[in-house]
Amino acid sequence: MGIWHWLVVILVVLVLFGGSKVSDLMGDVAKGIKAFKKGLQEEDKSIDKPEATKSIEHNSSTTAETRNDIGSKAL
């Protein structure tokens, strides 16, 4: 497609939709792009902050006593 084809397509679009609708559409597209970029930046910030890690303390003597108690009750 040459330059003349593109000019005809643009002219047809302007005639069908009018100049104001095309500019409104482009404004909406720009708002969508800005919102997308903002969402990406917020996601990057949440990834940079490490979450607090939780650890569970394991006490083997308590587990052994609990198992003995359970075993004696079952008999």
Short mmCIF file of the C-alpha atoms (twelve columns), coordinates in Angstrom:
data_MODEL
# 
_entry.id   MODEL 
# 
loop_
_atom_site.group_PDB 
_atom_site.id 
_atom_site.type_symbol 
_atom_site.label_atom_id 
_atom_site.label_alt_id 
_atom_site.label_comp_id 
_atom_site.label_asym_id 
_atom_site.label_seq_id 
_atom_site.Cartn_x 
_atom_site.Cartn_y 
_atom_site.Cartn_z 
_atom_site.pdbx_PDB_model_num 
ATOM 1  C CA . MET A 1  0.000   0.000   0.000  1 
ATOM 2  C CA . GLY A 2  1.304   3.376   -0.964 1 
ATOM 3  C CA . ILE A 3  0.916   6.782   0.642  1 
ATOM 4  C CA . TRP A 4  -2.191  7.535   -1.443 1 
ATOM 5  C CA . HIS A 5  -3.977  4.469   -0.118 1 
ATOM 6  C CA . TRP A 6  -3.317  5.540   3.476  1 
ATOM 7  C CA . LEU A 7  -4.541  9.081   2.777  1 
ATOM 8  C CA . VAL A 8  -7.794  7.728   1.333  1 
ATOM 9  C CA . VAL A 9  -8.277  5.440   4.353  1 
ATOM 10 C CA . ILE A 10 -7.672  8.328   6.774  1 
ATOM 11 C CA . LEU A 11 -10.059 10.566  4.819  1 
ATOM 12 C CA . VAL A 12 -12.796 7.882   4.899  1 
ATOM 13 C CA . VAL A 13 -12.329 7.384   8.650  1 
ATOM 14 C CA . LEU A 14 -12.582 11.129  9.281  1 
ATOM 15 C CA . VAL A 15 -15.713 11.411  7.148  1 
ATOM 16 C CA . LEU A 16 -17.408 8.434   8.815  1 
ATOM 17 C CA . PHE A 17 -16.537 9.171   12.423 1 
ATOM 18 C CA . GLY A 18 -15.895 12.896  12.393 1 
ATOM 19 C CA . GLY A 19 -12.877 14.664  13.840 1 
ATOM 20 C CA . SER A 20 -14.172 14.931  17.404 1 
ATOM 21 C CA . LYS A 21 -14.888 11.213  17.758 1 
ATOM 22 C CA . VAL A 22 -11.416 10.305  16.511 1 
ATOM 23 C CA . SER A 23 -9.762  12.701  18.972 1 
ATOM 24 C CA . ASP A 24 -11.935 11.358  21.821 1 
ATOM 25 C CA . LEU A 25 -10.954 7.824   20.875 1 
ATOM 26 C CA . MET A 26 -7.257  8.708   20.857 1 
ATOM 27 C CA . GLY A 27 -7.643  10.374  24.269 1 
ATOM 28 C CA . ASP A 28 -9.216  7.207   25.657 1 
ATOM 29 C CA . VAL A 29 -6.376  5.130   24.226 1 
ATOM 30 C CA . ALA A 30 -3.834  7.437   25.888 1 
ATOM 31 C CA . LYS A 31 -5.632  7.112   29.250 1 
ATOM 32 C CA . GLY A 32 -5.575  3.340   28.922 1 
ATOM 33 C CA . ILE A 33 -1.842  3.318   28.225 1 
ATOM 34 C CA . LYS A 34 -1.177  5.575   31.239 1 
ATOM 35 C CA . ALA A 35 -3.273  3.325   33.494 1 
ATOM 36 C CA . PHE A 36 -1.404  0.261   32.217 1 
ATOM 37 C CA . LYS A 37 1.985   1.848   32.940 1 
ATOM 38 C CA . LYS A 38 0.824   2.903   36.405 1 
ATOM 39 C CA . GLY A 39 -0.304  -0.652  37.114 1 
ATOM 40 C CA . LEU A 40 3.086   -2.003  36.068 1 
ATOM 41 C CA . GLN A 41 4.879   0.464   38.349 1 
ATOM 42 C CA . GLU A 42 2.677   -0.490  41.312 1 
ATOM 43 C CA . GLU A 43 3.373   -4.161  40.653 1 
ATOM 44 C CA . ASP A 44 7.127   -3.504  40.589 1 
ATOM 45 C CA . LYS A 45 6.915   -1.677  43.932 1 
ATOM 46 C CA . SER A 46 5.074   -4.576  45.557 1 
ATOM 47 C CA . ILE A 47 7.682   -7.036  44.255 1 
ATOM 48 C CA . ASP A 48 10.561  -4.940  45.634 1 
ATOM 49 C CA . LYS A 49 9.171   -5.081  49.187 1 
ATOM 50 C CA . PRO A 50 9.921   -8.498  50.664 1 
ATOM 51 C CA . GLU A 51 7.152   -9.959  52.744 1 
ATOM 52 C CA . ALA A 52 7.882   -10.946 56.311 1 
ATOM 53 C CA . THR A 53 8.655   -14.627 56.470 1 
ATOM 54 C CA . LYS A 54 7.011   -16.672 59.161 1 
ATOM 55 C CA . SER A 55 8.803   -19.564 60.760 1 
ATOM 56 C CA . ILE A 56 7.357   -22.367 62.807 1 
ATOM 57 C CA . GLU A 57 9.430   -23.519 65.710 1 
ATOM 58 C CA . HIS A 58 9.623   -27.261 65.950 1 
ATOM 59 C CA . ASN A 59 10.164  -28.864 69.327 1 
ATOM 60 C CA . SER A 60 10.809  -32.588 68.941 1 
ATOM 61 C CA . SER A 61 10.355  -33.409 72.660 1 
ATOM 62 C CA . THR A 62 6.793   -32.038 72.669 1 
ATOM 63 C CA . THR A 63 5.956   -34.037 69.572 1 
ATOM 64 C CA . ALA A 64 7.322   -37.252 71.092 1 
ATOM 65 C CA . GLU A 65 5.351   -36.754 74.309 1 
ATOM 66 C CA . THR A 66 2.193   -36.033 72.389 1 
ATOM 67 C CA . ARG A 67 2.597   -39.181 70.363 1 
ATOM 68 C CA . ASN A 68 3.024   -41.302 73.494 1 
ATOM 69 C CA . ASP A 69 -0.092  -39.800 75.029 1 
ATOM 70 C CA . ILE A 70 -2.134  -40.482 71.920 1 
ATOM 71 C CA . GLY A 71 -0.840  -44.055 71.766 1 
ATOM 72 C CA . SER A 72 -1.709  -44.787 75.407 1 
ATOM 73 C CA . LYS A 73 -5.253  -43.423 75.015 1 
ATOM 74 C CA . ALA A 74 -5.902  -45.604 72.009 1 
ATOM 75 C CA . LEU A 75 -5.094  -48.789 73.923 1 
# 
